């Protein structure tokens, strides 16, 4: 086991150290859990709320129940982000139909309590999961999950776990409390100036001297998300998730157009003394009938990996809202 390096402390770069406390199984995968609580600052939360206000104004409209009644994309959303100091928050994406609600309930008691409070004022709804997904979800940990047949034969409101192209679920759109056909749309980021659209013809003009990420115009689960790291960012160059110029070109040729986002470095964290872990925050916000309110969430960390999500090698713990 590595020890926390003294040179980091000499440079004023002491890295937070966490330890694993247990392993849990969620759906079809296992996760390592830590009890280490991380609190977001009030300043970071305020800036997140301002970003959400801008986001909800520009996110594409869809003929869902939630859009019709409240003019918002979803009852619950999630920010994937990092903090640089106490006041600065850097956002990777805003997930408008987030996974991980059940996991956050299991790991974070404060989040569980806030979710319970919001559900007392939310309309009742069930979760329907596309048959193509199997059991790789955590919704049973927090809500009733029904089959597609049950959903089609009922009139209840639904949170629909399906890909936008699954036309057999489109008849449920008018009862959805979140997105369906607009799931994973990244158009909002271009409108907010967070990333810009590039095409195959722009390959040579990409910011090769800087780190950047290419992501599909619409997508989720890190599918076809590719990360470029230049030699000037050597500490990230050999991490998992980093690709070659050839891979960048092939991915861009496949999609024709994509969004290019400047590389946002994840946070360093030591796990039981091993400093080769990178971490992000996944913070949820729920709608209370008038506005989105912060709920807290989880931090996720993976070893030598820049694609940080709920993989089998991931470690997560609670993120607390002040």
N, C-alpha and C positions, 0 to 999 in steps of 0.2 A: 504494500500500500504506500502510495506517495505521501509525503508530508507537504503541507503548505509551504511554498518556497519563501525563504527569507527575503529574497530580492524584491518580491512584490511588496512586502511591508516597507522595505527601504525606500521604494519609489512612491510610497503612499497609495499603493494599489492593492491593499489587502482584500482578499476575496472571501466572501461569505462561505462558510462551511456548513453543509447539511449532512444528515445521515438517514439512511433507510430505516423504517420502523416495521414495515410489513409488506407483503405482496398480496394483491387482490386480483380476482378474475372478473373482467367486465365484458360481457358479450363473448366474443371469440378470442379475446386477447388478455394477456396478463400485464399488470402494471406494478411498479415499485412505488410505495407511498412513503412520504416523509411527513412528520408532524410539524416541521419548521414553518411557522407563520410569517408571511411577509405582508407588511401593510403599505398600501399606496398612500402617498401624501394627499392632503386636501387640494393642493395646487394641481397635482397630476389628474385627480378626479375632475376638477373644474374644467381643465383643458380637454379632457375626454368628452365631457358633456357638450362643450362648445363644438367639438368635431362632429358629434352625433347630430346636433341641430342642423349643421350644414349638410351632413350626409342624407338625412331623411328628406330634405327638400329636393335633392337631385337624384335619388335612387329611382330607377324606372318604375312606372306605375303598372299594376297588374290587377285584373278583375277578381280580387279575392275578397273574402268577408272582412278582413282586417282593414284593407284599403278602403272599402266602401263605407265602413262605419267610423273609422278613426283616422283615415288618411295617412297611415304609416305602413311600412313594409312588413312589420312583424311585431308580435307581442313581446318577444324576447330576442335580444341580439348579443353578440360577443365581439369585443375588441381583442385582437391579437397584437400585442405591443411590447415595448421595452421602455424603461425609464433611464434617462441620462441625468443623474443627479436627482434631487428631491422634486424639482419643479417641472422638468422637461419630460414629456411623454412622446414617443415616436411610434406611430401606428403602422403595422404591416397591412392589415385589412380590417374591415368590419364585416363580420359574418352575420347575415340577416336571418339565417335559419340554422342556428348553431347546434353542433353536436356537443356532447360532454356535459349536458345538464345533470344527468344522473350521477356521473362521476363527481362533479363539483358538489352535489348534495351529499355524497358519501364521504368526501374528503374534508369538506368545509362546513362546519356546523352553522356558522354565521350565514353563509349562503343559503343553506337549507331553510333557516328560519325566515329569511327574506323571501325566498321562493314560496314558502307556505303562506306568508302574509299577502303576497301578490295574488296567489291562486284563490284566496278568499274573495277577491274583488273581480278577478277575471271570469269570463263566461266559462262554463265547463266545456272541455274538449278532450278528445282521445288522440292517440298517436297511431297513425297507420304507416307501416313500413313496407316498401316495395318488396314483393316476393323475391326479386333478384338480389336482394341484399343479405339474405340469410339472417344470422343472429348477431351480426357485428354492430350492435348498438347498445346504448345504456339506458334507453327510455323506460324500461320496466322498473328501473330504480326510482322513478319519480312520477310516473303516470300510467294510465291504462293504455295498453297497446292492443289494437284490434287488427283483424285480417282485412285484406283488400275487399273481399266479398262482404264482410260485415260493414265496411265503410260505404260501399256502393248501395247497400240495402238499408242504410240509416239516413237520418237527417241531421245528425249531430255535427258540431264543429270539429275540425281536425287539424292536427299538425302533421303534415305529409312528408314522409321521408322517401323521396324518389328523385330520379334525375329528370331534368326538364324535358328530355326527349321521350319519356315513357308516356305515350299518349293514352294508355289505358287508365291512367290516373287523372287525366285532364278534367273529366266530369266532376271531380271533387273540388276544383279550383274555387268555386263560389262559396265553399264552406271552410276555406283555409284561413288559419290564424297567422300564417306566414306565407312565404313565397312558394311557388311551384314552378311555373315556366320561366320565371326570372331568377331562379336560384343560381347563386354564384356569379351574377352579372358584375363585371368590374367597371362598368361605364362611369360610375360615380367618382372613381379615383381620378379619371381624366378631367372631369368637370371641376374637381377640387384641387387640381394641380399636383396630385400625389404621384402620378405616373403619366406617361404619354404613349400614344399609339405609334408603333413602328411596323414596317412591312419588310418583305424579303429584300426589296431594293435598298433598304436602309442598313443592311448587314455591315458594310464597311464603315458606316458612319456611327455605329453603336459606340457608347463611351467606354472603349476598351481600356483606357488608362484609369478608369474608376471601377468600383464594384457595381454590378447591376443584376437585377432579376428580371427574367421574362416570364410573363404569365398569360394564359389564354384570356381572350375577351370575356368568356364566360366559362367558369369551371370551379371545381372544389377538390378537396382532399389532396392537394399538391400535385394533381395530375398535370404532366407536361410543364411544371414549373421548373425552370432551369436557372442556375446561379453562376455568374461569372465573377471570378476573383482575380485581379491583376497581381503581378509579382510584388507591387508596392504594399499589398496587404498580406504579406507572407504568413502571418500567424493564422489566417483563415484559408490559405491556399490549399492545404492538404486535408481539409475537413470533408466529411461525407456530404454529398449534395452538390459539390462543386463540379462543373463540367468543363469540357474542352470547347474550343471555338468550333470544331466540327460538329459537336452535339448541338451547340447554339444554332448553327446554320441549318441543320436537319430539322430541328424543332420549329424554327421560323418558316422553313419551306413547307412543313406539314400544315401549319396554321395560316400561312399567308400574312396575317396581321396578328400582332400580339401587343401587350402593354409592357413597357420597359419602366421599371421602378428602381431608383437608386438603392444600392445595398445598405441596409440598416443592420449594423452588427448586433448580434444577440449579446446578452449579458453573460459574463463568466461567473461560474459558481463551482465550488469544490464539493465533491460528494465523498464524504469520509476521507478527506485529504487529497483525493484525486482531482487535480485542477483542470482536467481536459473536458469538462462539461460546459455546455452552453444552454442558456435559459431564456425563456420568454414568459410573459404573463398572458393569460386568457381570462379576461374580465367580462362578466355578464352585466347587462342592463335590461331591466324589465319595465314595461309600460304600465303606468298606474291609472290610466284613463285621461291624463293630461300631459304627461311628460315621461321620459325615460329616467329611471332612478338606478343608481349603482347598487349592485348586489354582491360584489366580490367574485371570486372564482378560484382559479388554480394557477400555479406556476408549473411549467413543464421544462424538463431538462433532458438532454441526450448527450452522450459522450462522443466527441469528435464528429458532430453532425450539425449541419446548418438547417436542415429541414426538421424543425422541431414540432412534433405532434404526438398524439397518443400511441406511439408504437410500443412493441413488446419490450424494448430496451429503455423506455422512457421512465423517468422518475418525476413524480408530481407532489405538490403540497398546497396548502391553502393560501390564497391571497385575500387579505382582509381590507375592507373599506372603512376609513375612519368615521 
